Amino acid sequence: MDKEARYAGYEALVLKRHAHGILEIVMGAGKSANGKLSTADDRMHRELASIWTDIDKDPETRVAIIRGEGKGFSAGGDLGLVEEMARDFNVRARVWREARDLVYNVINCSKPVVSAMHGPAVGAGLVAGLLADISIAAKTARIIDGHTRLGVAAGDHAAIVWPLLCGMAKAKYYLLLCEAVSGEEAERIGLVSLAVDEADLLPRAFEVAEKLAKGSPTAIRWTKYALNNWLRLAGPTFDSSLALEFMGFSGPDVQEGIASLREKRPPQFDPSSPF
């Protein structure tokens, strides 16, 4: 296969090749001019799930960098897609499969991944941001797992990696309360590898990527494989969290969550839930 034909179908993600076998993945490049965040619509969600298997098979790529462009790293899921998931079982099942594949494909991608997060970091983009082998955040970045605010369980990547990175007590605090974590605080608690000034974010990410690219490919990739067995051990925990999240999309709380986000108000969830 021609090395560029491999990526010919990608539209939501912009891919740029750099020296030393570094592949830059840019989310939201088409929206940067108007300052909007990159939201995980149908195409973005699908491409974020599949890109890692293509990178894994790409002999020209030694390291991948994922970043956002414009106002921030990534927004949450597109509300139109969330509404489709809430009313259509087939859409819900498809997105569940993509969400599962996104997590496992990042974990199983043999090439090292570096993330560079600035501004808000939410949703499907955050999955790759925190599962990256080296995660770098601007000190002013705002990392938010927004699931409970929406009215569904914190699925996606949260249960598989947050307790391992920052401990169960901090994971529960931020995931249950849907509190934002600054990049500076994320580094302090171990949620990200590094926190830097925003002006230094991309230069540092490329510096790290270049060091990885110049290292022993087998040593680095096999070390990643072995370390990620900690995440594979948590696979059943992740699978149950994802199933519970998607069961929530068929319930009443997500309807209130969607309405409150559209109306820009706090949600008023029914406290009489039997669960």
N, C-alpha and C positions, 0 to 999 in steps of 0.2 A: 504494500500500500504506500502511495506517495505520502511523505511525512505531513504535508499540509492538508491532503484530502481527509486525513483522520479527523480534522477539526472543522471541516467545511460546513457542517450542519449547525454549528453553534452561532446563535444570534444574540441571546441575552448576555452571554459572557464574551468579552473581548479578550483575545489571546495575543500576547506579544512575546516574541522570542528575543532573548538577550544572549550575550557572550557567556561562555562556560556552561552552556546547556541549561540556562535558567529560563523557565517559562512563566510569564506573568499572566495571571488570571484577574481580569478587572470586572467587577460587578457594577452596574449602573452607569457605564460610560455614556450611554445614550441620554441619560437624564442629568448629567453633571452641569450642563449649561443653564438649566433652570433651577438648579440647587436642590432638586428632589432626591430623596433616598431611593435606593434600589429595593423594590419590593419583590417578594417571591411569588410572582404570578405563575400560571401554568408552565410556561416555557422556562423561566428561570429555575423553578423547582426541579423540573425534569433535567435540565442541563447540569445543575449542581450535583445531582445524583450520579450522572453518567460520566462526567468529565474525568473522574479519578481512575476509572478503568482504562480510558484512552491514554491518560498520562502514564499509567503503569506499563502499557504496551509500547510506548513511544521511545525508541532507542535514542532519539535526539535530546530528550529531556532528562536531566539529572536531578533537578530541584524545581519545585513549583512554589511560586509566591501568589497568595490570594489577597486581594485588597478591594476596597470600595473606592468609588470616585464621586466627587461632589460633596454633599453635606455630611456624609458619614459612611461607615462600613456597610451596613445593611439595615433595612427596616424589617418589620414582621411580615407575615404572610399577607398577600393581597386580600382585602376584605371581600371582594367579589368571589375569589376562589374559596375563601372560608365559608361564605354563604352557600356556594355550590356543594361543598363537602357536607354541610349541615342538612341539606335537603335531598341529596342524591347518593345512594349507597355505592353506585359504581364509581363515582368521582372519589368518594371517601376511600374506597378500597384501593384505587389507583394511587392516590396521594400517600396512603399508608405505606404502600410498597416502595414508592420513591423515597419516603422519609427513612424507611429501614435501610434501603440501599445506600443512601447518602452517608449514613453513619458507618456502615460496614465497609463501604468502598473507600472512605478516607482512611479507616483503620488498616485496611488490607492493601492499600496502594504502596508498592515497594519503594517509591521515590520519596525522599523527605519533603515535607510541606512546611512552608513558613507563612504565617499570617501577619498582616499589618492592619491593625484596627484603629480607626479614628472615629470621632463623633459617636452617634448611636450605633450599637452593634446588637442586633436583635434577629430573631427568626432563623430561617434556614442558613443564611450566611454565617450566623454565629456558630452553627454546628461545625462548619469547617474552620472557623476562627479559633475555637477552643480545642478542637480535636487535632489541629495542626501540631506537628512535631515541635516546632518552635513558634510560640505565639507571642507577638509583640504588639503592645497597645500604646497609643498616645496616653500620656498621663491624664488628659482631659476626656478620654473616651468614656462612653456610658454603656456598660454591658448590662443587658436586661433580658432575662428569660420571662417573656410576657404571657406564658400559658395560663396561670391561675387568674390573671387579670381578664383574660378572654373567657374564662369559665370552663377550661379543660385542664386535665392533669399535665404536669410538666413532663412531657415525653421527649421526643427528639433525642438530643444528646445528653440531657441533664443527668438522668439517673446513672448513666454509664461512666461519666467522667467527673462531675462536680465533686462528689464525696472523695474521690481519689486525689483530686487536685488540691482542694482546700479544706477537706475534712467534713464529716457529717453535720456538725453543729452549724458551720457557716453555710453549707449547702442548703440545709433546711431553712435557715433564716432568709436567705436571698430567694430561694425558690418558692417557699410558701407565701412570703410577703410580697413577692414580685418587686423587690427593691432593686434600684440601680446600683451597680458597682462601678466606681471610677477606675480608670486604668491604673492609677497609682495604688489604689486600695487592692485591686485585683492582683498586682504584683506582690503586695505585702502579704496577702493570705495564700499565695501560691496558685491562684487561678490562671495566671498567665506567666510566661517565661520572663518577660522584660516589660518595663514601662519606660517610655522616653518622651522627651518633648515632641510635640507634633511635627515641628520642623525637621526633626531628626528621624522620623518614623520610617520613611521609605529608604533613606540612605542606610539606616541600620539594618532594615530587612534585606536589602541587597548585599550588604556586607556579610551578613550571616549566611545568606544563600550562596554567595561565592565561596565562602569557606567550606560549606557542605559540598558544593560542586567539585571542589579541588581535592576533597578527601577520598579515601578508599571507598569506591562504590559498594563493594561487598561488605566491608566492615560496617559502614553506616546503615545500609539497608537491612543487614541481618540483625544489627543491634536494635533497629526500629522494630523489626518483626518480633524479636524476643520480648522487648519491653511492652509491646502492644498486646501480649498475652494477658497482661493485667486487665486490659479492656475486654478481651475476649472472654475472660472468666466472668465478667459482669454482663455478658450477653443476655442471659435469661432475665436479669433485672431490667435491662434496657427493653427487651421484647415485651415484658409485662407493662412497663410504663408507657410504651408506645400504643399497646392495645387499649390501655385505660384512657389515654388521651383521645384516641379515635372513637372509643365508645362515648366519650363526652360530647363529641360533635353531633351525636343523635339525641342529646338531652336538652333540657330547657335552659340551663345556665348559659350555654354558648349563645343562645338567642339574645339574652340580656347583655352578654358581653359585647356582641356585635353592635347592638343598638346603642350601647353606651359609648363605644368608640366612634360610631358615626355621629352621634349627638354631642361628642366631646364633654362627657359628664362622667362622674363616678358610677360604677355599676351598682345596681340594687338587687343582689341575688336573694332568692327566696331562702330564708333561714330554716324552713321546715323540711328540708330534704331528709328522706329516710336513711340516707347513707352516712 
